[in-house]
């Protein structure tokens, strides 16, 4: 699986979050450590059991890949 990550350096720290998994974010001293923390956060989030209410259903929906355009320079 691949997820979109927004990452940036802020002073001495690297910070980032996963766009597709709200709540998965991290702050680390190196870019490599940040990416690893985001990967671990995504694994933990996806492994979390989701409680269901009686008679509720879980289903999958398909969403087409977006066609990103770059802003004019």
C-alpha positions as CSV (number, residue, x, y, z in Angstrom):
1,X,0.0,0.0,0.0
2,X,1.1,3.5,-0.6
3,X,-0.1,6.6,1.3
4,X,0.6,10.3,0.6
5,X,2.8,11.9,3.2
6,X,3.5,15.6,3.7
7,X,6.9,16.1,5.2
8,X,9.1,19.2,5.8
9,X,12.0,20.3,7.9
10,X,11.3,22.8,10.6
11,X,14.4,24.0,12.3
12,X,16.2,20.9,13.6
13,X,13.2,18.6,13.2
14,X,11.5,16.8,10.4
15,X,7.7,16.8,10.7
16,X,5.1,15.0,8.7
17,X,1.7,13.4,8.4
18,X,-0.2,11.0,6.2
19,X,-2.9,12.7,4.1
20,X,-4.8,9.5,3.6
21,X,-4.7,8.4,7.3
22,X,-5.8,11.3,9.5
23,X,-4.1,11.0,12.9
24,X,-0.9,9.5,11.6
25,X,1.8,12.1,12.2
26,X,5.3,12.3,13.5
27,X,8.3,14.4,14.4
28,X,11.9,13.1,14.2
29,X,15.4,14.4,14.0
30,X,16.1,12.9,10.5
31,X,14.0,12.4,7.4
32,X,14.7,8.7,7.5
33,X,13.5,8.4,11.1
34,X,10.4,10.5,10.2
35,X,9.5,8.2,7.3
36,X,10.0,5.1,9.5
37,X,7.7,6.6,12.2
38,X,5.0,7.4,9.7
39,X,5.2,3.8,8.3
40,X,4.9,2.4,11.9
41,X,2.0,4.8,12.6
42,X,0.2,3.6,9.5
43,X,0.7,0.0,10.3
44,X,-0.6,0.5,13.9
45,X,-3.6,2.5,12.6
46,X,-4.5,-0.2,10.0
47,X,-4.1,-3.0,12.5
48,X,-6.6,-1.3,15.0
49,X,-9.8,-3.2,15.3
50,X,-12.9,-1.1,14.5
51,X,-15.9,-1.8,16.7
52,X,-19.3,-2.2,15.0
53,X,-22.8,-1.4,16.1
54,X,-25.3,-4.2,15.7
55,X,-26.5,-4.6,12.1
56,X,-23.8,-2.2,10.8
57,X,-21.9,-3.1,7.7
58,X,-18.5,-2.4,6.4
59,X,-18.0,-2.0,2.7
60,X,-15.3,-0.8,0.3
61,X,-15.9,1.9,-2.2
62,X,-13.7,2.6,-5.2
63,X,-12.5,6.1,-5.9
64,X,-10.7,6.9,-9.1
65,X,-7.1,8.1,-9.0
66,X,-7.0,11.9,-9.0
67,X,-5.5,13.7,-12.0
68,X,-3.2,16.2,-10.3
69,X,-2.2,19.3,-12.2
70,X,0.7,21.4,-11.4
71,X,0.2,25.1,-10.9
72,X,1.5,27.4,-13.6
73,X,5.0,28.7,-13.0
